Structure formats: C-alpha cells, structure tokens
Amino acid sequence: MKAYRIFEEDGKVASRFVDMEREELDPGDVTVKVAYSSVNFKDALAATGAGKIIRRFPCNGGIDLSGTVEQSSDPRFKAGDEVIATSYDIGVSRDGGYAEFCRVPADWVVPMPAGLDLHSAMVLGTAGFTAGLAVVRMEHEGLKPANGPVIVTGATGGVGSVAVDILSAGGYHVVALTGKEDQAGYLEQLGAAEVMLRSSLDLSKIRPLGKETWAGAVDNLGG
C-alpha cells in the first residue's frame, strides 16, 4: 500500500511517499480503508520537522481520516461501516491517515454522523470539528445571539472560517478579526457582520474589569 511516511534521517526530519505492507501498521482493533484525510497546520509541522509535533519515527502522517472499516475485532464496528477518526495520537505517535489503510483503537473511531459522508467529513476535518466544539462549549456556558457580538480571531484560517460560518448561521453577530485586508469579502460571504483588521485593534483601550466588548470569542491565536 502507499503511504506518506515521516522519517528521522541524520538528525533531520524527512517525509516521502513509500510502499509498505499493511502488516507494518500499528496494532489496533479497527482497520480502516482510508478515503480522505484533511491537511492541517499540525500535519505540516509534523512532516517538515518545523515543530516538535512528531513523537515517533517512522510514522505515517495525517491527524485525521474518513473511510470504510475493512476489519474489526471490536463488536461496535463491522466491515463496510463508514467511520471517522481524528486527533488522539493519530499521525503523531501512531500511523495516521496519509495512507491507503490505517489501524487504530476502537475507542478512537466514530461512526459517520447522519448528514455527512466520507468526503464532506474531511472537508470539515479536524479544523471544522474544533470550531464546532468551541461553539458548543460557549453555548453550553450560556452564550446566545441576544448576548451580543462574538469575535473570531484568525478568521481566514481553517478553524476561524468554519467558526464564522457556524456562528453566523446560528444568528450571531460575528466580528471577524484578521490581518488580511484583501480577505474581507471572503469573510463577509461566510457571514461576518463586521471585519476588523488586526492592526486596528488597540488593546490599550481595553481595561481590566471594564465593560465587555464581545459576548464570546473563538480565539485561534491563544496558544
């Protein structure tokens, strides 16, 4: 099978497409025939060695995947089931989704949710999942459109753009914060009510314990 595999060679990270046997994959309960895997910033850091992301060599890249169950020793899944797997140690210290097959623990596997298919699940990918979790958490804490505007930082990125889309569809007044002036039209198409340039944000005017400016925030730059 083909895989995009990450190696450490002469003290440096190197990645390339290779041929490997399915038996070489990490052990796990569920073997998935991969259909799609998204490309995330974390994947780029892992594949290039620019960040201390990868924790084992060699390792197939790809921190998420969608596909069809090929084989399962866990009764929750059977051959032919469409599934998703994302995060945990996938593509970091266990073989990831940049391969024709991936084998993972059953607890990491999620049945394909209603309304999604193999392709759309990875169009949203880990970035969309992260944005969705952020919005759900804020609403769990009581956020409502009537509370006031919600700001999204890094709004043109993967997480930010999906967050703008989700929030605007939910009736929120979304303020999209970006450093890319030429992307204002794109953010407005996603549903941003306001586009604020990062250069115009004067933090010196925001006082501790002062009146709140936004009812909520999806902060993609918080580290």
N, C-alpha and C positions, 0 to 999 in steps of 0.2 A: 504494500500500500504506500501511497505518497503521504509525506508529512513535512511540515515546515518546522525544523528542529533547531534548537538553540544549543550551542556548544561553548565550552571554555577551552581555548587553544592558546598556548604560550602566554597564559595570564590575561588574555583578552576574550571578549565575548564575540562569537561568530555565529551567524544563523544562515540556513540554506535549506532548500528542498532536498529531501532524501527519499530513498526507498527503504522501507523497513518491514519486518514481519509483524503481523498482528500480535503474535505471542510476546513481542518485546514491550508491549504496552504495560503500564502499571496494572497491578491486580485490582479487581473491583467486582461489584455484584452485577453491574449492568454494562453491557457492551452496546454502544450506540453507533449506528452508521450515520456519520455527520452529513447534514445537508448544507448548513450555513453556520458561519461564525462571524461576529462583528469585529471591527478594528477599533481598538480603544487606545487612548494615550498610554495606558499601562502596558498594553501589548508592545507599543513602540519602544518604551523604556526597557522592557524585558529583552526584546530582540536585538537591541543595539548596545545594551550594557550601559546606557546613559544614566540609568537609575539603579539602585540596589534592590531591584524587584525580583529578579530570578533567584531562587534559593537552591536550585539543584541542576546539575548538568549531567548528561544532556537532558533536554526536556522539550516536548512539543509545545509550541506557543499557542495562544488563543485562550482568553479567560472565560469564554462562554461558547455555547453551541446549541443548535437545534438539530434534531434528527429523529431517526426511527430505531427503536430497540431491535437489535439483532439477536441478542441473547440475554437472559436474566436468570439469576439464581434466587432472586427475591420475588415472592408471590405478588407484590404490588404492581409488577410490570411484566408484560409478555411481549413476545416477538411481534413487531408491527405497530406497537404503540408509538405515537408521536410525542416527543418529550423535549424539555429544555433543561440545560444545566448551566449554572453561572456562578462565578465567584468561588468561595472556599479556597482551595489551593490549586484550582484548575489553571493550567498554563503558567504556574509559578513554581510549585514544587511537585506537581503531578502533570502528566501529559495532558495537553489541552486540545482545543477544538480545531486547530490548524492541521487537521489530518483527516483521512478518509474514515477512520474509526477512532473512538475514544472509549475508554473503560473507566467507570467511576463508581464510588459507593452509592448504593441505592438511596440513601438519605439526601444525597445531593441532587437527585433527579426530580423534576416536577412534570406532571402530566401537562400536555398542551392545553392551556386555558381556552375556554369557549370564546370564539371571536377572533382567535389568532390562528395562523398557520405557520409552517416551518420558515417561510420567507419573512413574513411580517414580524414574527417574534424576534428575528435578528436585525431587522430594520430598526426596531426599537432598541434591542440589545441591552447590554448592561447599563448604558447611559440612560435609556428610557426607564429601565427598572429603578435606577437610582432616583431619577426625577419623580417617578410615581411614589416611591417610598417617602420622599421629602414632603410631598403634598399631603399624602395620607397622614403622616405624623403631625403636620401642622393642624390639619382639620381635627384630628383626634384631640389636640390640645385646645380646640375651641375656635380655630380660625374660620371665619365666614366672610363672604364678599362684603357684607354690611360693615365689617370691622374697619375697612379702609384699604388703601393700596398695598400691593405686595411687590417687593423688588426682587429681581433675579439678576445676580451678578454673573459675569462670564456668559452673557445671554446668547452669544452666537455659537457656543460650544455644544457638544452633544447633550450633556445634562441640561444646560441652560435653555437651549432651544426647545427641548421637549417640555421642560417646566413651564416656559412661556405659553406653549400650546395648550397644555393641560389646564393651567390656571385661567387662561382667557376663556376656554371652553366652559369652565365652571362658573363663569360670571364675575371673575375677579378683575379689578382694575390693575393691570400689570405694568410695572415700570421696569423696562429692560435696560440694564447698565452694561455698557460695552466700551471698549477702546477703539472700535472700528466704525468710524463715522459713515463709511460707504455701505455699511450693512443695515442702516436704519430702515430702509424699505423692506428688507427681508424680515426684520423683527416685527414690523407693523403688519406684514402679511400673516405672520404667526399669531397675531392678536394682541401685540403690545399696545397699550393705550398711550404710553409715553416711552420715548427712547432717550436715555440720559447718557451723555458721554462721560467716561471716567474722569477726564480732565476737568470737568465742570463740578465735580463733587468736592466741596470744601469741608473736610472733616473738622476743621477748627470751629465751625459754626454749630456743630452738633455737641451739645453739652451733656455730661453725665447726669442722669436722673431728670433730664429735660423732657419736654413734650415729644412723644414718639412721632417719627416721620412716616414710618411704614408699619402696617399691622403685622407683617410677616416678611420673611426673606428666605430665598434659596441662595445660599452663599457658596458658590463654587470655588472661591479663592481663599477659603478659610484654613486650608492646610489639614 
